[in-house]
């Protein structure tokens, strides 16, 4: 599967997605705008480190952001290179396993949201279901 992750096409898609997401620089202070340059210079070296198991993710940059209740939440910001590899893996894993998930599953899935899950739950309530065991979520 690692070879699928490291194909040029997959890495290019991952690079575009990371750039599209923007985001802050990690501990290496490299902005996402420099990702194209990094990939053109160091792509083969990066791929070889991943293949050989010598690639080590960098430490995350910890930043505190305010929560709605007045408290703070720690947010971990990975380096742009780590985000690129995470995105590349995500793309392959999603393509391989997404079809196996139940249609009723909403957590961390493409084109699914918390809002949609709430609407689905409200629909069950409106249909008269009172307990989760009343809902046939598992295909027979």
C-alpha positions as CSV (number, residue, x, y, z in Angstrom):
1,X,0.0,0.0,0.0
2,X,2.9,2.4,0.6
3,X,3.7,2.4,-3.1
4,X,0.2,3.6,-3.8
5,X,0.7,6.4,-1.2
6,X,4.0,7.4,-2.9
7,X,2.8,7.6,-6.5
8,X,3.4,10.9,-8.2
9,X,-0.3,11.4,-8.9
10,X,-1.3,10.7,-5.3
11,X,1.4,13.0,-3.9
12,X,0.4,15.7,-6.3
13,X,-3.2,15.5,-5.2
14,X,-2.1,15.6,-1.6
15,X,0.0,18.6,-2.2
16,X,-2.8,20.5,-3.9
17,X,-5.2,19.6,-1.0
18,X,-2.7,20.7,1.7
19,X,-2.2,24.0,-0.2
20,X,-6.0,24.4,-0.6
21,X,-6.4,23.9,3.1
22,X,-3.8,26.6,3.8
23,X,-3.0,26.5,7.5
24,X,-0.1,27.7,9.6
25,X,3.5,26.6,9.5
26,X,4.6,23.9,11.9
27,X,7.8,23.8,14.0
28,X,9.9,24.1,10.8
29,X,8.2,27.5,10.0
30,X,7.7,26.4,6.4
31,X,4.5,27.9,4.9
32,X,2.3,25.8,2.6
33,X,3.2,28.1,-0.3
34,X,6.7,26.5,-0.3
35,X,5.4,22.9,-0.7
36,X,5.6,22.9,-4.5
37,X,9.3,24.0,-4.2
38,X,10.0,21.3,-1.6
39,X,8.4,18.6,-3.8
40,X,10.3,19.6,-6.9
41,X,13.6,19.5,-5.0
42,X,13.2,16.7,-2.4
43,X,10.4,14.4,-3.7
44,X,12.6,11.4,-4.4
45,X,14.5,11.8,-1.1
46,X,11.3,12.0,0.8
47,X,9.8,8.9,-1.0
48,X,13.0,6.9,-0.2
49,X,12.9,7.9,3.4
50,X,9.3,6.8,3.7
51,X,10.0,3.5,1.8
52,X,12.9,2.6,4.0
53,X,11.2,3.5,7.3
54,X,13.7,6.3,7.9
55,X,11.2,9.2,7.7
56,X,10.4,10.5,11.1
57,X,7.5,13.0,11.6
58,X,8.6,16.3,13.2
59,X,7.3,17.5,16.5
60,X,4.0,19.4,16.3
61,X,3.7,23.0,17.1
62,X,1.4,23.5,20.1
63,X,-0.9,26.5,19.9
64,X,-3.6,27.4,22.4
65,X,-6.9,28.6,20.9
66,X,-10.0,29.9,22.7
67,X,-13.0,27.6,23.2
68,X,-16.6,28.9,23.3
69,X,-16.8,28.5,27.1
70,X,-13.8,30.9,27.7
71,X,-11.3,28.1,28.2
72,X,-8.4,27.3,26.0
73,X,-7.8,24.3,23.8
74,X,-4.4,23.0,22.6
75,X,-4.1,22.7,18.9
76,X,-1.3,20.6,17.4
77,X,0.1,21.9,14.1
78,X,2.2,19.4,12.1
79,X,4.8,20.5,9.6
80,X,3.7,21.0,6.0
81,X,5.7,17.9,4.9
82,X,3.9,15.8,7.6
83,X,0.5,17.1,6.4
84,X,1.4,16.2,2.9
85,X,2.2,12.6,3.9
86,X,-0.9,12.4,6.1
87,X,-3.1,13.6,3.3
88,X,-1.5,11.1,0.8
89,X,-2.2,8.2,3.2
90,X,-5.7,9.5,3.8
91,X,-6.5,9.5,0.1
92,X,-5.5,5.9,-0.3
93,X,-7.1,4.6,2.8
94,X,-10.4,6.4,2.1
95,X,-10.5,5.0,-1.4
96,X,-9.9,1.5,-0.1
97,X,-12.2,1.4,2.9
98,X,-14.9,4.1,2.5
99,X,-17.3,1.7,0.8
100,X,-17.3,-0.6,3.8
101,X,-18.7,1.9,6.2
102,X,-22.4,1.9,7.1
103,X,-24.5,4.6,5.4
104,X,-25.5,5.6,9.0
105,X,-21.9,6.4,9.9
106,X,-21.0,10.1,9.9
107,X,-17.8,10.4,11.9
108,X,-14.7,11.7,10.1
109,X,-16.0,10.7,6.6
110,X,-15.8,12.6,3.4
111,X,-18.9,14.7,2.6
112,X,-20.4,13.9,6.0
113,X,-20.8,16.2,8.9
114,X,-22.1,16.6,12.4
115,X,-25.0,18.6,11.1
116,X,-26.1,15.7,8.8
117,X,-25.8,13.2,11.7
118,X,-28.1,15.4,13.9
119,X,-30.6,15.7,11.0
120,X,-30.6,11.9,10.6
121,X,-31.1,11.4,14.4
122,X,-34.0,13.9,14.3
123,X,-35.5,12.0,11.5
124,X,-35.4,8.8,13.6
125,X,-37.0,10.6,16.5
126,X,-39.7,12.0,14.3
127,X,-40.4,8.5,12.9
128,X,-41.2,7.4,16.4
129,X,-38.0,5.5,17.3
130,X,-37.1,5.8,21.0
131,X,-34.2,3.5,21.4
132,X,-31.1,2.8,19.2
133,X,-32.0,-0.9,19.2
134,X,-35.2,0.0,17.3
135,X,-33.2,1.2,14.4
136,X,-31.9,-1.5,12.0
137,X,-28.5,-0.1,11.2
138,X,-26.9,-3.4,10.4
139,X,-27.8,-4.9,7.0
140,X,-29.1,-8.5,7.2
